[in-house]
Amino acid sequence: MVRAVYERISREFEFSFLLTDVRNFVEKSGLLNLQKQLLSGIWTKKSNISDLHEGAMIIRRLFGDKKVLLILDDVNHSSHLEYLAGNPEWFGSGSRVLITTRNEHLLIGHGVERRLKVEELNDADSLQVFSRKAFKRVYPEGDFLGLSEYVISYAKGVPLALEVLGSFLHGRDLSEWRSALRKLGRVCNLEIFDILKISYNDLDSEEKKI
């Protein structure tokens, strides 16, 4: 979903950045390296950043007069916002910072006034969204109906989950579907975001663009 937004509007900006899976990146590589990744599109001295405060100052200095699109996907800590997009003054006129998170309190604490909550779909609408990706039609093929309903129970009405899982299962036979559902069953205690990774990480590069 965030990639689709990025591709649709990025041409309207002087510089555009899509930082996906912020939570996981920071856990594995650290927030300082994410600052360096952000700056790599405009600054050649990224390796010289010594700490987060210096990185924040450089972001503000380099982007302060630029029209920037910055998308931060799956933010889960206030420090991510503090050191990547401290406040609107860090970026030039007309800039946009889009943030996705499962914790609305982070947005409130950061002073984000315009917030959009993704509403859960009901089962009927979920089945249609999923079917468009999995079958390229609005209703499952005969033998796949029961399995589709099982998938929908995991997606919990989240449109992105339905689309990713549908794209992953598209073109696969019944045995492959059952194998995928067994994998989902083994991680039933994880949050839907983590469940999505099982499918998304198995997609080839073209499917990930869907």
C-alpha positions in Angstrom: 0.0 0.0 0.0 2.7 2.5 0.9 4.7 1.6 -2.2 1.7 2.3 -4.3 1.3 5.7 -2.7 5.0 6.4 -3.2 4.9 5.5 -6.9 1.8 7.5 -7.5 3.0 10.8 -6.0 6.8 10.7 -5.8 7.3 12.6 -9.1 5.7 15.7 -7.5 8.7 16.1 -5.2 12.4 17.1 -5.6 13.5 14.2 -3.5 11.5 11.2 -2.5 12.3 8.5 0.0 10.5 5.3 1.0 11.8 3.7 4.2 10.0 0.4 4.5 9.8 -1.8 7.6 11.5 0.8 9.9 10.9 -1.3 13.0 12.7 -4.3 11.7 15.5 -2.3 10.1 16.2 -0.5 13.4 16.1 -3.7 15.4 18.7 -5.4 13.1 20.9 -2.5 12.0 20.2 0.5 14.2 18.6 3.9 13.8 21.9 5.5 12.9 22.3 3.3 9.8 18.7 4.2 8.8 19.7 7.9 9.0 22.6 7.1 6.7 20.3 5.3 4.3 18.0 8.3 4.2 20.9 10.7 3.6 22.6 8.5 0.9 20.2 9.8 -1.7 21.5 13.4 -1.3 24.8 13.3 0.6 28.0 11.5 -0.1 29.6 11.7 3.4 27.1 9.5 5.2 29.9 7.3 6.7 31.1 10.4 8.7 27.9 10.6 10.9 29.0 9.7 14.4 25.7 9.8 16.4 21.9 10.3 16.0 22.0 14.0 17.0 24.5 14.8 14.3 22.5 12.8 11.8 19.3 14.7 12.7 21.1 18.1 12.2 22.4 17.0 8.8 19.0 15.9 7.7 17.5 19.2 8.7 20.4 21.1 7.0 20.3 19.2 3.7 16.5 19.0 3.4 15.5 22.3 4.9 15.0 24.0 1.5 14.0 21.0 -0.5 10.5 19.7 -1.4 10.7 16.2 0.0 8.4 13.2 0.2 9.4 10.9 3.1 7.4 7.8 3.9 8.2 6.0 7.1 6.6 2.6 7.2 5.9 0.6 10.4 7.3 3.0 12.9 7.1 1.7 16.5 9.1 4.0 18.6 9.2 7.8 19.2 12.9 7.9 18.5 12.3 6.9 14.9 10.3 10.1 14.4 12.5 12.2 16.5 15.7 11.5 14.5 14.2 11.0 11.0 11.6 13.7 10.9 11.8 15.8 14.0 9.3 18.5 12.9 7.9 20.1 9.7 10.7 22.7 9.7 13.2 20.0 8.8 11.9 20.0 5.2 11.1 22.7 2.7 7.8 24.1 1.6 5.4 21.6 0.1 7.1 18.6 1.7 5.1 15.6 2.9 6.0 13.1 5.6 3.7 10.0 5.7 4.0 7.6 8.6 2.5 4.1 9.1 2.3 2.7 12.6 0.2 0.4 14.7 0.5 2.8 17.6 -1.6 5.9 17.2 -0.1 7.3 20.4 3.2 7.8 18.7 1.6 10.1 16.1 -0.3 12.0 18.8 2.9 12.4 20.9 4.8 13.7 17.8 2.1 16.3 17.1 0.7 14.7 13.9 -2.7 16.2 13.5 -3.9 14.5 10.3 -4.3 10.8 11.0 -6.1 8.1 9.1 -7.1 4.9 10.7 -7.4 1.9 8.3 -10.8 0.4 9.1 -11.2 -3.4 9.1 -13.3 -4.9 6.3 -16.2 -7.2 6.9 -16.0 -10.8 5.8 -17.8 -10.3 2.5 -15.7 -7.3 1.5 -12.5 -9.1 2.6 -13.4 -12.1 0.4 -13.7 -9.8 -2.6 -10.4 -8.0 -2.0 -8.6 -11.3 -1.4 -10.2 -12.9 -4.5 -9.2 -10.1 -6.8 -5.6 -10.8 -6.0 -5.8 -14.6 -5.6 -8.1 -15.4 -8.6 -8.4 -12.1 -10.5 -12.1 -12.3 -9.9 -14.5 -11.2 -7.1 -15.2 -14.7 -5.8 -13.0 -17.8 -5.1 -13.0 -20.8 -7.5 -15.0 -23.8 -6.3 -12.5 -25.9 -4.3 -10.7 -22.8 -2.9 -13.7 -21.3 -1.1 -13.1 -23.0 2.2 -9.4 -22.3 2.1 -10.0 -18.7 1.2 -12.3 -18.2 4.2 -9.5 -19.7 6.4 -7.0 -17.1 5.0 -9.5 -14.3 5.6 -9.8 -15.3 9.3 -6.0 -14.6 9.6 -6.1 -11.3 7.7 -8.5 -9.8 10.2 -10.0 -7.4 7.7 -6.8 -5.6 7.0 -6.7 -4.7 3.3 -2.9 -4.9 3.0 -2.9 -8.4 4.5 -5.6 -9.5 2.1 -3.8 -8.2 -0.9 -0.4 -9.6 0.1 -1.7 -13.0 0.9 -3.8 -13.1 -2.2 -0.8 -12.2 -4.4 1.2 -14.9 -2.7 -1.4 -17.6 -3.3 -2.3 -16.6 -6.9 -1.7 -19.3 -9.4 -0.8 -22.0 -6.8 -2.6 -25.3 -6.6 -4.6 -26.7 -3.6 -1.6 -28.5 -2.1 0.4 -25.3 -2.1 -2.4 -23.5 -0.5 -2.7 -26.1 2.3 1.0 -25.9 2.9 0.8 -22.1 3.2 -2.1 -22.4 5.6 -0.2 -24.8 7.8 2.6 -22.3 8.0 0.2 -19.6 9.0 -1.2 -22.0 11.7 2.2 -22.4 13.2 2.5 -18.7 13.8 -1.1 -18.0 15.0 0.1 -16.1 18.0 2.0 -13.5 16.0 0.5 -10.2 15.0 -0.9 -9.9 11.5 2.2 -7.8 10.5 4.5 -10.7 11.3 2.2 -13.2 9.6 2.4 -11.1 6.4 6.2 -11.4 6.4 5.9 -15.2 5.9 4.1 -14.6 2.6 5.8 -11.4 1.5 9.3 -12.8 1.9 8.4 -15.7 -0.3 7.2 -13.5 -3.2 9.5 -12.9 -6.1 10.5 -9.4 -7.1 7.7 -8.9 -9.5 5.0 -10.1 -7.1 6.3 -7.7 -4.4 5.6 -4.8 -6.8 1.9 -5.7 -6.8 
